């Protein structure tokens, strides 16, 4: 059977896939868990064969075996890492994106989709207080977003300081691992600044560290990265003073808000991000805390022309695209791209921004209640008061092995997914509450096991 014909068999499979998708959306999500590769192979064997399994059979393998060996990120008691809780609208529209065969790299080929994505980016830019000239693109994730912004920052610095041959990125010692990864990829140095007693970096310390480096070496800092909500503890750097110190030295100011900047839409915590409006670039991942499916990182520049000049790729077959239109491939380290921001746009357009504010505030309320429960628990102690929706705590008397044993049993019992983390060399537990379906009763269920 030709693989591109829409035959009755394909239509029947489409109905099966839609039925499975509807079932997955309507019912409570399973938690499930991983299995070894050997175990999976023993059950399903080699699924890639010369004659093929057939659509129905391949779907059966996925739904009955492979899907159950994955942990659902939208389960209300999956509080690990930074999970994801896409809205039903965004998940449904992801099916439309796939079925529509849309290309999101150029305006010429995807004008309508890019227009919609840009409106979603504009909403975020407005929340951050960036000028109307700001703009950007949805990229795969925070690592690609940070790297793309920092490459543009260095290109801008090279124009200002053409005689510099050695460069550095300045950031907190608690910055996300993707910043160190970017420095490694770019072959630049990393100036790590120890945060203060409040676990934040501030302008005075940042300025002093940069001035000392510039006075004692040939290395020049081309970008300062502040974090708008660290992944491990949800700490927001002092964006106001860090931005001021950075710009006073004519350096690019980047805010990594992959997790935390989503809360710009929550009035109760908006003031914590004062200073983000000074950013030359920022990122926020809607697939983390803005209820979009994987993968979508919003990368926004104050002056997108710098990014366009830096990232536009040139080839004979591409020159037809280089006009005054907005081609997303010009603003990051990519060429081919799916319209990954479109499911987020659809949900935002359909529900309205007020609904996003309400959902965000709900997760923050649950986080505060979770902190209260931890504080009242005889065996537990808070690591710190939560700034956003990450609640970190310790079990009195436990060592790292105890945390891992508890975590393994919690998942095996299908209660929740809470792997241990660490802070200052000590094992800890943490709840990353980004799902509006997570209730205080879910938190209590988990804490009862401690």
DAHU-V634884 format. One record per run of one state. SS is the DSSP state (2 for helix, 1 for strand, 0 for the rest). FROM is the first residue (numbers start at 1). LEN is the number of residues. If there is no record, write none. Layout:
# DAHU-V634884
ss->{SS:SS}
from->{FROM:FROM}
len->{LEN:LEN}
This chain:
# DAHU-V634884
ss->{0:2:0:2:0:2:0:1:0:2:0:2:0:1:0:2:0:1:0:2:0:1:0:2:0:1:0:1:0:2:0:1:0:2:0:2:0:2:0:1:2:0:1:0:2:0:2:0:2:0:2:0:2:0:1:0:1:0:2:0:1:0:1:0:1:0:2:0}
from->{1:8:27:37:45:55:70:78:79:88:101:107:129:135:140:142:161:166:173:177:187:189:194:203:217:219:229:236:237:239:249:252:257:260:266:270:274:276:279:281:286:290:297:302:304:312:319:322:328:332:342:352:353:377:380:383:390:396:400:413:417:418:421:424:426:433:440:448}
len->{7:19:10:8:10:15:8:1:9:13:6:22:6:5:2:19:5:7:4:10:2:5:9:14:2:10:7:1:2:10:3:5:3:6:4:4:2:3:2:5:4:7:5:2:8:7:3:6:4:10:10:1:24:3:3:7:6:4:13:4:1:3:3:2:7:7:8:3}
